[in-house]
Amino acid sequence: MRMTIRRTVAAVAVTAAAAVMTTVGAGTAQASTWDNCPDGAVCVYGQDQPANTPILKLWSYGPHNLSNMYGNHWVLNNQTGGAAAQLCDGYNGTGNCHDYMPAQTGVYANLTPVNSIVLLRP
């Protein structure tokens, strides 16, 4: 009986230590691929589709003009280092800009009135 209790206590201690190490490691890890959106990118997914396969991947800071994007789309900001993104109604990041997305966030937005996505430096 004592041997069983000792083994159980030892197993619980090892499991708890592993959980602590995993939690600490997860807090310091960099972003990873999120719904097939690579690290450092902002991704747009198909109209009325789940965020599975991006149809557009944006990499560089600044405005990116959109064409033929209508209806609701997922837009995920998987940039690293605190870089943000936002949607703008005008081309070249002008007009009404909205749906500010800090890093590792996203929106499900109607892109019909949106003409550009701006990737913002941290």
C-alpha positions as CSV (number, residue, x, y, z in Angstrom):
1,M,0.0,0.0,0.0
2,R,2.8,2.4,0.9
3,M,4.6,1.7,-2.4
4,T,1.4,2.6,-4.3
5,I,0.9,5.8,-2.5
6,R,4.6,6.8,-3.1
7,R,4.3,6.0,-6.8
8,T,1.1,8.0,-7.0
9,V,2.7,11.0,-5.2
10,A,5.8,10.8,-7.4
11,A,3.7,10.6,-10.6
12,V,1.6,13.6,-9.5
13,A,4.8,15.6,-8.7
14,V,6.3,14.8,-12.1
15,T,3.1,15.7,-13.9
16,A,2.8,19.0,-12.0
17,A,6.4,19.9,-12.8
18,A,5.8,19.2,-16.5
19,A,2.7,21.3,-16.5
20,V,4.5,24.3,-14.9
21,M,7.3,23.9,-17.5
22,T,4.8,23.8,-20.3
23,T,3.0,26.9,-19.0
24,V,6.2,28.9,-18.6
25,G,7.4,27.8,-22.1
26,A,4.1,28.7,-23.7
27,G,4.2,32.2,-22.2
28,T,7.6,32.9,-23.8
29,A,7.0,31.2,-27.1
30,Q,6.6,33.3,-30.3
31,A,3.5,33.2,-32.4
32,S,2.9,30.1,-34.6
33,T,0.8,29.3,-37.6
34,W,-2.8,30.1,-36.7
35,D,-5.5,28.6,-39.0
36,N,-2.9,28.3,-41.7
37,C,-1.9,31.9,-41.4
38,P,2.0,31.9,-41.0
39,D,3.9,33.9,-38.3
40,G,4.2,37.5,-39.3
41,A,1.3,37.6,-41.7
42,V,-2.2,39.1,-41.8
43,C,-4.5,36.6,-43.6
44,V,-7.9,37.0,-45.3
45,Y,-10.1,34.0,-45.7
46,G,-12.9,33.2,-48.3
47,Q,-16.3,34.8,-48.2
48,D,-18.6,33.2,-45.6
49,Q,-15.9,30.5,-45.0
50,P,-14.3,29.3,-41.8
51,A,-10.7,30.4,-41.2
52,N,-9.1,27.3,-42.7
53,T,-7.2,28.3,-45.8
54,P,-6.3,32.0,-46.5
55,I,-7.0,33.4,-49.9
56,L,-4.7,36.4,-49.2
57,K,-1.5,36.7,-47.1
58,L,-0.1,40.2,-46.3
59,W,3.4,40.5,-45.1
60,S,4.8,44.1,-45.3
61,Y,3.9,47.1,-43.2
62,G,1.7,49.8,-44.8
63,P,-1.5,49.7,-46.8
64,H,-2.6,46.9,-49.0
65,N,-5.4,47.6,-51.5
66,L,-8.2,45.0,-51.9
67,S,-10.1,44.1,-55.0
68,N,-13.1,41.8,-55.5
69,M,-13.6,41.3,-51.8
70,Y,-17.3,41.2,-50.9
71,G,-19.3,40.0,-48.0
72,N,-18.1,38.6,-44.7
73,H,-14.5,37.3,-44.3
74,W,-12.3,36.3,-41.5
75,V,-9.2,38.6,-41.2
76,L,-6.6,37.3,-38.8
77,N,-3.5,39.3,-37.6
78,N,-0.8,36.8,-36.9
79,Q,2.0,39.4,-36.9
80,T,4.6,39.2,-34.2
81,G,6.3,41.8,-32.0
82,G,3.1,43.7,-31.3
83,A,2.3,44.8,-34.9
84,A,-1.3,45.7,-35.5
85,A,-3.6,45.8,-38.5
86,Q,-6.8,47.7,-39.4
87,L,-9.4,47.8,-42.1
88,C,-9.9,51.1,-44.1
89,D,-12.8,52.1,-46.4
90,G,-10.5,54.0,-48.8
91,Y,-7.6,52.8,-50.9
92,N,-4.1,53.2,-49.6
93,G,-5.2,53.2,-46.0
94,T,-7.4,56.3,-46.3
95,G,-10.9,57.1,-45.3
96,N,-12.6,55.6,-42.3
97,C,-10.2,53.1,-40.7
98,H,-11.8,50.7,-38.2
99,D,-11.6,47.2,-36.7
100,Y,-8.2,47.8,-35.1
101,M,-6.6,44.3,-34.6
102,P,-3.7,44.0,-32.2
103,A,-1.3,41.1,-32.9
104,Q,-2.9,37.6,-32.6
105,T,-6.4,38.9,-32.9
106,G,-8.9,38.8,-35.8
107,V,-12.3,40.0,-37.0
108,Y,-15.1,38.6,-39.0
109,A,-16.0,41.6,-41.1
110,N,-18.0,42.7,-44.1
111,L,-15.3,43.6,-46.6
112,T,-17.7,45.1,-49.2
113,P,-17.0,48.7,-48.1
114,V,-13.4,47.9,-47.2
115,N,-10.8,48.9,-49.8
116,S,-7.5,48.4,-47.9
117,I,-5.9,46.7,-45.0
118,V,-3.1,48.5,-43.2
119,L,-0.3,46.6,-41.4
120,L,0.9,48.9,-38.6
121,R,4.4,48.9,-37.1
122,P,4.6,48.3,-33.4
